Structures are given as structure tokens and as C-alpha cells.
Amino acid sequence: MVHTYEVFVDVVVFPDYTSNAARLGSTRYEVDAESKSKADGVAFTKARSDYPTATEYDIRVTRLLK
């Protein structure tokens, strides 16, 4: 059975590889998946697509919506 999960992803982007200045951001996704672990993977794929230059992704499945 497929459920809808709320997933937050914190993203760290270093705009220039020669500096330590990082941009931090957070984004929220509603992911349809069969389990929390699969929702984690789907959110990672979406975040990587939205932020291809990011170096760190912190994924948190926060709650079951449906």
C-alpha cells in the first residue's frame, strides 16, 4: 500500500570550491512511497535533481500524511 509522507531535506551548497562559505537551505516534499525507507530514497532523488551542485543532503521523514 502506498502512503504519502512529509519529508524535509536540508541542503548544503558550496558555491565556490575554493572557499568555505556555504549556503544552507531546507525544502519540503510530499512523497508517495510504500515505506519510510523508500520515501527517504525518493526524497533524495528529488533533492538531488533540484540541487545538483549540493554537497550534503540531510533527509528527515517527519510524518505520515495519508
Z-matrix of the N, CA and C atoms (Angstrom, degrees):
N
C 1 1.439
C 2 1.540 1 108.84
N 3 1.302 2 115.78 1 135.53
C 4 1.459 3 121.80 2 -178.37
C 5 1.528 4 109.47 3 -92.46
N 6 1.321 5 115.85 4 133.10
C 7 1.465 6 122.96 5 177.86
C 8 1.523 7 108.87 6 -118.79
N 9 1.324 8 115.51 7 163.70
C 10 1.458 9 121.36 8 175.22
C 11 1.518 10 108.07 9 -106.50
N 12 1.329 11 116.23 10 124.14
C 13 1.457 12 123.01 11 -179.40
C 14 1.523 13 109.79 12 -112.38
N 15 1.329 14 115.47 13 146.50
C 16 1.452 15 121.29 14 170.62
C 17 1.524 16 107.16 15 -92.37
N 18 1.336 17 115.77 16 127.78
C 19 1.461 18 120.68 17 -176.59
C 20 1.524 19 108.87 18 -130.76
N 21 1.325 20 116.77 19 130.25
C 22 1.456 21 122.19 20 174.01
C 23 1.525 22 108.35 21 -107.09
N 24 1.324 23 115.34 22 138.87
C 25 1.454 24 121.09 23 178.63
C 26 1.521 25 108.02 24 -127.07
N 27 1.334 26 116.28 25 119.45
C 28 1.465 27 121.81 26 172.30
C 29 1.522 28 107.29 27 -89.14
N 30 1.330 29 115.39 28 132.48
C 31 1.454 30 121.24 29 -174.67
C 32 1.526 31 109.48 30 -122.01
N 33 1.327 32 116.43 31 135.73
C 34 1.464 33 122.60 32 175.29
C 35 1.525 34 107.43 33 -116.26
N 36 1.330 35 115.67 34 123.50
C 37 1.463 36 121.66 35 -179.55
C 38 1.522 37 108.19 36 -122.76
N 39 1.312 38 116.40 37 126.21
C 40 1.460 39 122.17 38 172.86
C 41 1.528 40 106.86 39 -99.52
N 42 1.340 41 117.69 40 106.73
C 43 1.465 42 119.77 41 -175.65
C 44 1.530 43 113.50 42 -66.04
N 45 1.318 44 116.69 43 -26.43
C 46 1.465 45 120.48 44 -179.09
C 47 1.523 46 107.84 45 -134.75
N 48 1.306 47 117.04 46 126.88
C 49 1.461 48 120.57 47 -176.44
C 50 1.525 49 113.70 48 -69.29
N 51 1.325 50 117.90 49 -12.07
C 52 1.458 51 120.12 50 -178.83
C 53 1.527 52 113.08 51 -92.32
N 54 1.321 53 118.25 52 -5.08
C 55 1.464 54 120.25 53 -178.97
C 56 1.519 55 110.35 54 -121.69
N 57 1.319 56 115.30 55 165.42
C 58 1.459 57 121.45 56 177.55
C 59 1.517 58 113.02 57 -97.34
N 60 1.331 59 117.46 58 2.59
C 61 1.460 60 121.35 59 179.76
C 62 1.522 61 109.50 60 -72.01
N 63 1.302 62 115.54 61 123.42
C 64 1.458 63 120.26 62 -178.31
C 65 1.522 64 110.15 63 -120.04
N 66 1.319 65 114.95 64 149.38
C 67 1.460 66 120.79 65 172.16
C 68 1.520 67 107.08 66 -103.27
N 69 1.318 68 115.27 67 130.56
C 70 1.453 69 121.18 68 179.85
C 71 1.517 70 109.03 69 -109.33
N 72 1.303 71 115.84 70 142.28
C 73 1.455 72 120.04 71 178.06
C 74 1.513 73 110.27 72 -152.79
N 75 1.306 74 114.56 73 163.81
C 76 1.451 75 120.71 74 177.88
C 77 1.521 76 108.18 75 -136.44
N 78 1.294 77 115.83 76 141.83
C 79 1.453 78 120.21 77 178.53
C 80 1.523 79 109.29 78 -135.69
N 81 1.320 80 115.52 79 153.31
C 82 1.458 81 121.74 80 -176.64
C 83 1.525 82 108.72 81 -116.60
N 84 1.317 83 115.40 82 136.53
C 85 1.460 84 121.64 83 177.31
C 86 1.517 85 109.36 84 -127.66
N 87 1.325 86 115.45 85 148.80
C 88 1.458 87 121.54 86 166.88
C 89 1.518 88 105.72 87 -108.60
N 90 1.317 89 115.77 88 116.23
C 91 1.453 90 121.79 89 -170.82
C 92 1.518 91 109.68 90 -116.13
N 93 1.326 92 116.07 91 131.41
C 94 1.462 93 121.46 92 173.48
C 95 1.522 94 108.09 93 -93.10
N 96 1.332 95 116.05 94 120.72
C 97 1.469 96 120.70 95 -178.47
C 98 1.522 97 109.21 96 -155.31
N 99 1.323 98 115.09 97 166.15
C 100 1.452 99 121.16 98 -179.40
C 101 1.518 100 113.58 99 -83.03
N 102 1.348 101 117.61 100 -22.01
C 103 1.459 102 121.06 101 -178.72
C 104 1.525 103 109.41 102 -152.70
N 105 1.352 104 115.18 103 169.52
C 106 1.469 105 119.56 104 178.60
C 107 1.519 106 111.72 105 -63.38
N 108 1.312 107 117.09 106 -39.34
C 109 1.459 108 119.48 107 -178.69
C 110 1.528 109 111.46 108 -67.15
N 111 1.313 110 117.46 109 -35.86
C 112 1.460 111 119.99 110 176.78
C 113 1.524 112 110.60 111 -72.32
N 114 1.338 113 117.87 112 -34.91
C 115 1.463 114 121.24 113 175.68
C 116 1.520 115 110.20 114 -63.01
N 117 1.323 116 116.75 115 -37.37
C 118 1.464 117 122.08 116 176.52
C 119 1.528 118 110.57 117 -59.82
N 120 1.301 119 117.11 118 -45.50
C 121 1.461 120 121.69 119 -179.78
C 122 1.521 121 113.11 120 -66.85
N 123 1.326 122 116.56 121 -40.60
C 124 1.467 123 120.65 122 178.70
C 125 1.525 124 110.17 123 -65.62
N 126 1.332 125 117.26 124 -42.07
C 127 1.462 126 120.89 125 178.76
C 128 1.528 127 110.88 126 -64.34
N 129 1.320 128 117.34 127 -38.87
C 130 1.463 129 120.57 128 177.43
C 131 1.526 130 110.75 129 -61.99
N 132 1.321 131 116.65 130 -42.86
C 133 1.457 132 120.90 131 178.80
C 134 1.522 133 111.14 132 -63.19
N 135 1.340 134 117.16 133 -43.00
C 136 1.459 135 120.67 134 178.57
C 137 1.528 136 111.50 135 -65.12
N 138 1.316 137 117.03 136 -43.90
C 139 1.462 138 120.70 137 -179.38
C 140 1.523 139 110.52 138 -65.56
N 141 1.300 140 116.96 139 -39.57
C 142 1.465 141 120.37 140 178.91
C 143 1.523 142 110.92 141 -65.81
N 144 1.329 143 116.54 142 -33.03
C 145 1.461 144 120.91 143 176.62
C 146 1.532 145 111.08 144 -71.57
N 147 1.343 146 116.63 145 -40.01
C 148 1.466 147 121.22 146 -179.22
C 149 1.523 148 112.60 147 -75.13
N 150 1.330 149 117.26 148 -32.76
C 151 1.473 150 123.04 149 -177.69
C 152 1.530 151 109.61 150 -127.89
N 153 1.319 152 118.06 151 73.62
C 154 1.475 153 119.49 152 -174.83
C 155 1.523 154 114.28 153 -69.33
N 156 1.332 155 118.63 154 -19.34
C 157 1.466 156 119.87 155 -179.25
C 158 1.518 157 112.50 156 -95.59
N 159 1.309 158 118.14 157 3.73
C 160 1.467 159 121.00 158 -179.44
C 161 1.524 160 110.15 159 -69.71
N 162 1.331 161 114.47 160 151.63
C 163 1.465 162 119.47 161 179.53
C 164 1.524 163 112.15 162 -108.33
N 165 1.321 164 117.67 163 -21.42
C 166 1.463 165 121.08 164 179.80
C 167 1.520 166 109.90 165 -135.20
N 168 1.330 167 115.06 166 138.96
C 169 1.456 168 122.32 167 176.13
C 170 1.525 169 107.48 168 -130.16
N 171 1.327 170 117.28 169 121.54
C 172 1.466 171 121.51 170 176.60
C 173 1.522 172 106.87 171 -111.28
N 174 1.323 173 116.92 172 110.15
C 175 1.453 174 122.17 173 -172.44
C 176 1.520 175 110.10 174 -104.77
N 177 1.349 176 115.30 175 130.33
C 178 1.452 177 121.14 176 178.68
C 179 1.524 178 109.30 177 -130.76
N 180 1.320 179 116.16 178 116.75
C 181 1.464 180 120.77 179 172.25
C 182 1.523 181 105.19 180 -83.68
N 183 1.341 182 117.17 181 113.79
C 184 1.457 183 119.68 182 -170.86
C 185 1.518 184 114.42 183 -95.15
N 186 1.332 185 116.94 184 -38.27
C 187 1.462 186 116.49 185 -178.79
C 188 1.515 187 111.51 186 -161.74
N 189 1.317 188 114.15 187 162.94
C 190 1.450 189 123.34 188 176.90
C 191 1.517 190 107.11 189 -91.80
N 192 1.328 191 117.46 190 123.15
C 193 1.455 192 120.26 191 -179.13
C 194 1.532 193 112.29 192 -93.32
N 195 1.320 194 117.53 193 -43.08
C 196 1.483 195 121.47 194 179.46
C 197 1.516 196 109.47 195 -141.01
